């Protein structure tokens, strides 16, 4: 099992108990000067307090487990509003919002835009050009919210 998978397995249950979703993990930097990036989300968005609480929790777990060789710095943050939607939870959290994504089949790759209407059994129903269309989440690529500024 790779290190990031081990870290995910260790910290996910504790974060879930605190109503915090682990979105993504990444290591950057060279050995001895590594940064462990932890991206989190909550149903109501991420605050500085959420990041601090998650950081304290993760630090305690990783210090106890002692599975990371050498020194590292822990960074906990929100993944940002322009991050790709990947999970059922991501889609449910963004019900009623417009998205853009790519769908590739054997012959073509097409870009779709629509508003999320429903999420059931790994499928998303969107309103696309005033018609409801359903797509499997695992076939949707590079799904992003269409942000109106």
Secondary structure, DSSP 4 states (H G I P E B T S, - for coil): --HHHHHHHHHHHHHHHTT-EEEEEEEES-TTSEEEEEEEE-TT---HHHHHHHHHHHHHHHHHH--S-S-EEEEEEE--TTSPP-SHHHHHHTTT-EEEEEEE-SS-EEEEEEEEEEEETTEEEEEETTEEEEEEGGGEEEEEE----
